[in-house]
Amino acid sequence: MTVLAPRGTLDEFRENVRDWCRAHVPTDWRAEQTGASDEEFVRFQKAWMQELRTAGLAVPHWPQEWGGGMSTPRQIVLYQELAAHDAPRLVLPFVSIHHAASTLLAAGTDEQRRRHLPAILDGEIWCQGFSEPGAGSDMAALKTTARRDGDAYVVKGQKLWASGAMYADWCLLLARTDPNAPKRQGISYFLMDMKTPGIEVRPIRQATGESHFCEIFLDDVVIPASQLVGRPNEGWQVAQETLGAERGMTMLELAERLGSSGFRWLVELCSRHRGDALVADELASLEIELTGLRALCADFAGNPRPGPADASIVKLHYSELLQRMTDFGADIAGLSAHTVLRKPLSSGWESGAWVLDFIGSWEWTIPGGTSEIQRTIIGERGLGLPREPRGH
């Protein structure tokens, strides 16, 4: 059944998505994915990706020629219905279908797009090699080097906080190709095959018990020059396409999930406190903020020419609202014997395991640019404020 029909009203599309969800969303996936092994998680995520792909729902934000072409109002309906029917989220292919695809579509060659976009639909998994020890928020301070050697580059260095790198087939990699250039002008952008000799991946155990963040060690890794994205030493500009996707379009689904299933579970959790004016007041405040977030994301996604700071505004609003909402949920749930200390691997950051969701929410105010970085971008690019002088 192909839900992505070229004609029909929005209401008809909603009914089609509802019918599809009733028939295809597995009812027992939460139990199946709680405590699942890495192999079970990967297998489940790839199978769910193919279910969505068959229906034309896996990459609605891609151009039509590559399997997408869905209008923003239909994307909103799709994500509303997936959340309402408690569908699993595409956690494992997240970087692949958003960050990698956006970068390839904006800056990749025709050959790179033909090679990788269909492969992503087939299940090719990507990770992102941007941050380094000492070069997290200040990404331009990265030390990983790529030395030209004939028709290839030889890469040496270390990457940090690479989500899902232990499962990845390919990596979006930034490396310094001109050590003498100003730091933003000497960086190049590569597509790195994770099977290349010289790559070592080490998972990092987190406070939630998960290990989806990784370190990547690169010891004389050879990358063909054909896997360079954009021009040499202009990788910083290409990286802005990746970061724009991370801060912007990815939020459309996340906002709908948070505002639908996430808020619904929070209301159910608070039902034991009926009559408590403070709880009711906080719920009302969160609902107002969630309504604003969803409207903000819809406006951003539907704007063909978003402002220079719009993606940062969306990312900042989502990440800090997620933190406040899960904090409130953890406060209400408490640390009783019934507190859920495991969550389904395919649920994302709105699983209903409030303590774990709150701990995990802190992650969102750091990657893709910390909240402080987002505020700087909003001030300088959005409001036209002067840059802070060096040394302050």
C-alpha positions as CSV (number, residue, x, y, z in Angstrom):
1,M,0.0,0.0,0.0
2,T,1.5,3.3,-1.1
3,V,0.2,6.0,1.3
4,L,2.0,8.8,-0.5
5,A,-0.6,9.4,-3.2
6,P,-0.2,12.4,-5.6
7,R,-3.8,13.4,-5.3
8,G,-6.4,13.7,-2.5
9,T,-7.2,16.0,0.3
10,L,-5.3,16.4,3.5
11,D,-8.1,14.6,5.4
12,E,-8.0,11.7,2.9
13,F,-4.3,11.5,3.4
14,R,-4.7,11.4,7.1
15,E,-7.2,8.5,6.9
16,N,-4.8,6.7,4.6
17,V,-2.0,7.1,7.1
18,R,-4.3,6.0,10.0
19,D,-5.3,2.9,8.1
20,W,-1.7,2.1,7.3
21,C,-0.7,2.6,10.9
22,R,-3.4,0.2,12.2
23,A,-2.2,-2.4,9.8
24,H,1.5,-2.0,10.1
25,V,2.6,-0.6,13.4
26,P,3.7,-3.5,15.6
27,T,1.7,-3.5,18.8
28,D,4.4,-5.3,20.9
29,W,7.5,-3.3,19.7
30,R,8.0,-1.5,23.0
31,A,8.3,-4.8,24.9
32,E,10.4,-6.3,22.1
33,Q,12.8,-3.3,22.1
34,T,13.2,-3.0,25.9
35,G,16.5,-4.7,26.7
36,A,17.1,-5.8,23.1
37,S,20.6,-6.7,22.0
38,D,22.5,-4.5,19.5
39,E,21.8,-7.1,16.8
40,E,18.0,-7.1,17.5
41,F,17.9,-3.3,17.6
42,V,19.7,-3.0,14.2
43,R,17.5,-5.7,12.6
44,F,14.3,-4.1,13.9
45,Q,15.2,-0.6,12.8
46,K,16.2,-1.7,9.3
47,A,13.0,-3.7,9.0
48,W,10.9,-0.7,10.1
49,M,12.7,1.5,7.6
50,Q,11.6,-0.9,4.8
51,E,8.0,-0.9,6.0
52,L,7.9,2.9,5.8
53,R,9.8,2.9,2.5
54,T,7.3,0.5,0.9
55,A,4.5,2.9,1.9
56,G,6.4,5.9,0.6
57,L,6.8,7.3,4.1
58,A,10.4,6.8,5.0
59,V,11.9,10.0,3.5
60,P,9.0,12.4,2.9
61,H,11.3,15.4,3.2
62,W,13.6,14.3,0.3
63,P,12.9,15.5,-3.3
64,Q,10.4,13.5,-5.2
65,E,13.0,12.2,-7.6
66,W,14.7,10.4,-4.7
67,G,11.6,9.0,-3.1
68,G,10.1,12.0,-1.2
69,G,8.3,15.1,-2.4
70,M,5.7,15.3,0.4
71,S,4.4,18.7,1.2
72,T,5.0,20.2,4.6
73,P,1.3,19.9,5.7
74,R,1.3,16.2,4.7
75,Q,4.6,15.7,6.6
76,I,3.0,17.2,9.7
77,V,-0.1,14.9,9.3
78,L,2.2,11.9,8.8
79,Y,4.2,12.6,12.0
80,Q,1.1,13.4,14.0
81,E,-0.4,10.0,13.1
82,L,2.8,8.1,13.6
83,A,3.0,9.6,17.1
84,A,-0.7,9.0,17.8
85,H,-0.4,5.3,16.9
86,D,2.8,5.0,18.9
87,A,4.9,4.0,15.9
88,P,8.6,3.3,16.5
89,R,11.0,6.1,15.5
90,L,13.8,5.7,13.0
91,V,16.6,6.2,15.5
92,L,19.4,4.2,13.7
93,P,19.0,5.8,10.2
94,F,18.4,9.3,11.7
95,V,21.8,10.7,10.6
96,S,21.5,8.8,7.3
97,I,18.1,10.2,6.1
98,H,18.6,13.7,7.5
99,H,22.2,14.8,7.9
100,A,23.9,12.7,5.2
101,A,21.0,13.1,2.7
102,S,20.8,16.9,3.2
103,T,24.6,17.2,2.7
104,L,24.6,15.1,-0.4
105,L,21.6,16.9,-1.9
106,A,23.1,20.3,-1.2
107,A,26.8,19.8,-2.0
108,G,27.4,16.3,-3.2
109,T,28.3,15.3,-6.8
110,D,25.8,13.5,-9.0
111,E,27.9,10.4,-8.7
112,Q,27.9,10.7,-4.9
113,R,24.1,11.1,-4.8
114,R,23.5,8.2,-7.1
115,R,25.8,6.0,-5.1
116,H,24.5,6.8,-1.6
117,L,20.9,8.0,-1.6
118,P,19.4,4.7,-3.0
119,A,21.8,2.9,-0.6
120,I,20.5,4.9,2.4
121,L,16.9,3.8,1.4
122,D,18.2,0.2,1.3
123,G,19.6,0.5,4.8
124,E,23.0,2.1,4.6
125,I,23.8,3.6,8.0
126,W,25.8,6.8,8.5
127,C,27.4,8.5,11.5
128,Q,28.9,12.0,11.9
129,G,32.6,12.7,12.6
130,F,32.7,16.3,13.5
131,S,33.5,16.8,17.2
132,E,36.8,16.1,18.8
133,P,38.4,16.2,22.2
134,G,39.0,20.0,22.6
135,A,36.9,20.8,19.5
136,G,33.3,20.3,20.5
137,S,31.5,23.6,20.6
138,D,34.4,25.2,18.7
139,M,34.3,22.8,15.9
140,A,36.7,24.8,13.8
141,A,39.5,24.0,16.3
142,L,39.6,20.4,15.1
143,K,43.0,18.7,14.9
144,T,42.3,15.7,12.7
145,T,44.4,16.0,9.5
146,A,44.0,14.8,5.9
147,R,47.1,14.8,3.8
148,R,46.8,14.6,0.0
149,D,48.7,11.6,-1.4
150,G,48.1,11.2,-5.1
151,D,44.4,10.4,-5.8
152,A,43.7,10.0,-2.1
153,Y,43.9,11.7,1.3
154,V,45.5,10.1,4.4
155,V,43.6,10.9,7.5
156,K,44.9,10.8,11.1
157,G,43.2,11.9,14.3
158,Q,40.3,11.3,16.7
159,K,36.6,12.0,16.7
160,L,34.2,12.1,19.7
161,W,30.5,11.8,20.3
162,A,29.8,10.0,17.0
163,S,26.2,8.6,17.5
164,G,25.8,5.1,16.3
165,A,29.3,4.8,14.9
166,M,29.5,1.1,15.9
167,Y,26.7,0.3,13.5
168,A,27.7,2.8,10.7
169,D,28.7,1.9,7.1
170,W,29.8,5.5,6.3
171,C,30.8,8.6,8.1
172,L,30.5,12.3,7.4
173,L,34.0,13.5,8.3
174,L,35.7,16.8,8.8
175,A,39.5,17.0,8.6
176,R,42.1,19.8,8.3
177,T,43.7,19.8,4.9
178,D,45.6,23.1,5.2
179,P,47.2,23.6,8.6
180,N,48.5,27.1,7.6
181,A,45.1,28.5,6.6
182,P,42.7,30.4,9.0
183,K,41.0,27.6,11.0
184,R,37.6,27.8,9.2
185,Q,39.3,27.9,5.8
186,G,41.6,24.9,6.0
187,I,39.0,22.2,6.6
188,S,37.7,19.7,4.0
189,Y,34.6,17.5,4.1
190,F,34.8,13.7,3.3
191,L,32.6,10.7,2.9
192,M,34.5,7.9,4.8
193,D,33.8,4.2,4.3
194,M,33.8,2.8,7.9
195,K,35.3,-0.5,6.6
196,T,38.5,1.3,5.6
197,P,41.6,-0.1,7.4
198,G,42.9,2.1,10.2
199,I,39.5,2.9,11.8
200,E,38.8,1.9,15.4
201,V,35.4,2.6,17.0
202,R,35.0,2.6,20.8
203,P,31.5,3.0,22.3
204,I,31.1,5.3,25.3
205,R,28.9,4.2,28.1
206,Q,26.4,6.9,29.2
207,A,24.6,7.7,32.4
208,T,21.4,6.1,31.0
209,G,23.2,2.8,30.5
210,E,23.2,3.2,26.7
211,S,26.3,3.4,24.6
212,H,25.2,5.0,21.3
213,F,28.0,7.7,21.5
214,C,31.4,6.6,20.3
215,E,35.0,7.6,19.8
216,I,36.5,7.1,16.4
217,F,40.3,6.7,16.1
218,L,41.8,7.3,12.6
219,D,45.3,5.9,12.0
220,D,46.5,6.7,8.4
221,V,43.0,6.0,6.9
222,V,43.1,6.4,3.1
223,I,40.1,8.2,1.6
224,P,39.8,8.5,-2.2
225,A,39.7,12.1,-3.5
226,S,36.4,11.2,-5.2
227,Q,34.9,11.1,-1.7
228,L,35.6,14.8,-1.1
229,V,32.4,16.8,-0.8
230,G,32.7,20.3,-2.2
231,R,36.1,21.9,-2.9
232,P,39.3,21.3,-0.8
233,N,39.5,23.5,2.2
234,E,35.9,24.6,1.9
235,G,34.4,21.9,4.2
236,W,33.3,24.5,6.7
237,Q,30.7,25.8,4.3
238,V,29.5,22.3,3.5
239,A,29.3,21.4,7.2
240,Q,26.8,24.2,7.6
241,E,24.4,22.2,5.4
242,T,24.7,19.3,7.8
243,L,24.3,21.4,10.9
244,G,21.3,23.2,9.3
245,A,19.6,19.8,8.9
246,E,20.4,18.9,12.5
247,R,19.0,22.1,13.8
248,G,16.1,22.5,11.5
249,M,14.1,20.0,9.4
250,T,14.9,17.1,11.8
251,M,12.8,18.9,14.4
252,L,9.5,18.6,12.5
253,E,9.0,15.0,13.5
254,L,10.6,15.4,16.9
255,A,8.3,18.3,17.8
256,E,5.2,16.4,16.7
257,R,6.3,13.3,18.7
258,L,7.0,15.4,21.8
259,G,3.7,17.4,21.5
260,S,1.6,14.3,20.8
261,S,2.6,11.1,22.5
262,G,5.1,12.7,24.9
263,F,2.6,15.2,26.3
264,R,-0.2,12.6,26.4
265,W,1.9,10.4,28.6
266,L,2.7,13.4,30.8
267,V,-1.0,14.2,31.2
268,E,-1.6,10.5,32.2
269,L,1.2,10.6,34.7
270,C,-0.2,13.7,36.3
271,S,-3.7,12.3,36.5
272,R,-3.0,11.2,40.1
273,H,-2.5,14.8,41.0
274,R,-6.0,16.1,40.0
275,G,-6.9,19.2,41.9
276,D,-3.2,20.2,42.4
277,A,-3.1,23.8,41.0
278,L,0.7,23.8,40.6
279,V,0.7,20.6,38.5
280,A,-2.2,21.9,36.4
281,D,-0.4,25.2,35.9
282,E,2.8,23.6,34.8
283,L,0.9,21.3,32.4
284,A,-0.8,24.3,30.9
285,S,2.5,26.1,30.4
286,L,4.1,23.1,28.7
287,E,1.1,22.7,26.4
288,I,1.4,26.4,25.4
289,E,5.1,26.0,24.7
290,L,4.6,22.7,22.7
291,T,1.9,24.4,20.6
292,G,4.4,27.2,19.8
293,L,7.2,24.7,19.0
294,R,5.0,22.8,16.6
295,A,3.9,25.9,14.9
296,L,7.5,27.2,14.7
297,C,8.7,23.9,13.2
298,A,5.9,23.9,10.6
299,D,6.7,27.5,9.6
300,F,10.4,26.7,9.3
301,A,9.8,23.6,7.2
302,G,7.4,25.3,4.9
303,N,9.5,28.4,4.3
304,P,11.6,28.1,1.1
305,R,13.9,30.9,2.3
306,P,14.3,30.5,6.1
307,G,16.2,33.2,8.0
308,P,19.9,32.8,8.8
309,A,19.2,32.0,12.4
310,D,15.8,30.2,12.1
311,A,17.3,26.7,12.4
312,S,19.1,27.7,15.6
313,I,15.9,29.1,17.0
314,V,14.1,25.8,16.3
315,K,16.9,23.7,17.8
316,L,17.2,25.9,20.9
317,H,13.5,25.9,21.6
318,Y,13.1,22.1,21.1
319,S,16.1,21.1,23.2
320,E,15.4,23.3,26.2
321,L,11.7,22.5,26.1
322,L,12.5,18.8,26.0
323,Q,14.7,19.3,29.1
324,R,12.0,21.1,31.0
325,M,9.3,18.7,30.1
326,T,11.2,15.6,31.0
327,D,12.4,17.2,34.2
328,F,8.8,17.8,35.2
329,G,7.9,14.2,34.3
330,A,10.8,12.8,36.3
331,D,9.7,15.0,39.3
332,I,6.2,13.7,39.1
333,A,7.2,10.1,38.6
334,G,9.7,10.2,41.4
335,L,12.2,7.4,42.2
336,S,9.7,4.8,43.4
337,A,10.0,1.0,43.1
338,H,7.9,1.4,39.9
339,T,10.2,3.8,38.2
340,V,11.1,2.6,34.7
341,L,14.9,2.4,34.4
342,R,15.0,0.8,31.0
343,K,13.4,2.1,27.8
344,P,12.7,0.8,24.3
345,L,15.7,1.3,22.1
346,S,13.5,2.5,19.2
347,S,11.6,5.2,21.2
348,G,13.9,8.2,21.1
349,W,13.8,10.9,23.8
350,E,10.0,10.7,24.5
351,S,9.8,7.1,25.8
352,G,7.8,7.7,29.0
353,A,10.7,6.4,31.1
354,W,10.9,9.9,32.6
355,V,14.1,9.6,34.7
356,L,16.0,8.2,31.7
357,D,14.4,10.6,29.3
358,F,15.4,13.5,31.5
359,I,19.0,12.3,31.8
360,G,19.1,11.8,28.0
361,S,17.6,15.2,27.3
362,W,20.8,17.0,28.4
363,E,22.4,15.5,25.3
364,W,20.2,17.7,23.1
365,T,21.5,21.0,24.5
366,I,25.0,20.0,23.4
367,P,25.3,18.3,20.0
368,G,24.7,20.4,16.8
369,G,25.9,23.4,18.7
370,T,25.3,24.0,22.4
371,S,22.5,26.3,23.6
372,E,25.1,29.0,24.1
373,I,26.3,28.6,20.5
374,Q,22.7,28.8,19.3
375,R,22.1,32.0,21.2
376,T,25.3,33.5,19.7
377,I,24.1,32.5,16.2
378,I,20.6,34.0,16.9
379,G,22.2,37.2,18.2
380,E,24.8,37.7,15.4
381,R,23.0,36.3,12.3
382,G,19.4,36.8,13.4
383,L,19.5,40.1,15.2
384,G,22.6,41.6,13.6
385,L,24.4,42.1,16.9
386,P,28.2,42.7,16.7
387,R,30.6,39.8,17.4
388,E,32.1,39.8,20.8
389,P,35.7,41.0,20.7
390,R,38.4,38.4,21.0
391,G,39.6,37.8,24.6
392,H,36.2,38.5,26.2
